[in-house]
Amino acid sequence: GEAYYDNIDHAKVLGIEFEVRKQLDEVMDILSYFNVAANLSLINSVVDIPANELTLIRELDPNAESTRQLQGQSPYILNLELSYLNPSIGTNLSLFFNVFGDRIAEISIGGTPDVFERSKPTLDFIASQRVFYNFNFKLSVKNILDSSHKLTHEYKGTDYLRSEYKTGTSVSIGIDYSLN
């Protein structure tokens, strides 16, 4: 299909963000090198559907809303991190989790339901270990969960799959040398 680009006059976006970071030795001494962090964004975005488009939409669904969320804007984004950092032995381990809420990928025209990118969780692991004095061993494992990337149309409460694919998990290993 063809893609058309059209900027809207305005949108209303209201959001709030919460962030917590905690060194876990405050909970138990044995956890002295562990940290947790959480970040949650809640976003409400509203865009008026243009009158000519709304007329077409209401021909198929007379009760259709006159607004929609901003294209590409998730209603929530959650990031979690668990890390272990021990400078005395040169170890740094981090686990990152991210998930976002369903968001409009494409605005459809002619009354066809919009295309949504469905929520998907991601999990990444990054590690580095100092070896000898100036060498650092690094390991990165990205997209561990390999969740499906799904685009769907929703019509009368049912999701119709437009496309689905996975990008796979990637692993990288490296060694670097520092002059310091």
Phi, psi and omega in degrees: 000162179273153177248137176240143181242130182214122179278142177272159181291317181199162176217153175252122180232125179232129183217162175218144182233137177241138177220136178227134174229137183215128171275124191283353176292344175288341178267310178214136181303324183296342181261027190300337181257006182261143176227148171234150176215144178221140179223124180234126174246130175245125187229129174247115179240138183225130178231134175287134176282129180305145187304316182294324178289320180298323178300315179296318181297317184285346172293326178270325182222093184302337182264012182299143178294155179267001179229166174211170177285158179295133180303131178086354183260117177282148176286342175206154175221127180238129176236132176233144178220134171237124182225154176233118181231114180234093184296333183293330177249002175073031181254133177221114180236134180219138176240126184241130177240137178220141172212142177235157179281161179310138180222151180289122178271319181216136173275126179269156179244163177076021177087354176292138180301146179297157178266126180252138167272119185279150180307140175211135178275148174232150180221127180234149177231130179229132181225146170218144181221124175290132180237131187058226184258308187247006179263143179229123177267133182233141177225135178224128175237112185253145176061050183301320183285338182046049179294149180290139171269112185242133170246128182223157167256138175251128179223120180051046175082359180247136177272131175247121185289124176266315176204153178209134176204164176240147181260349178086168178262137179245143180234131175229143181230139179205164175228133174236162183235131179250139179279347182285000000 
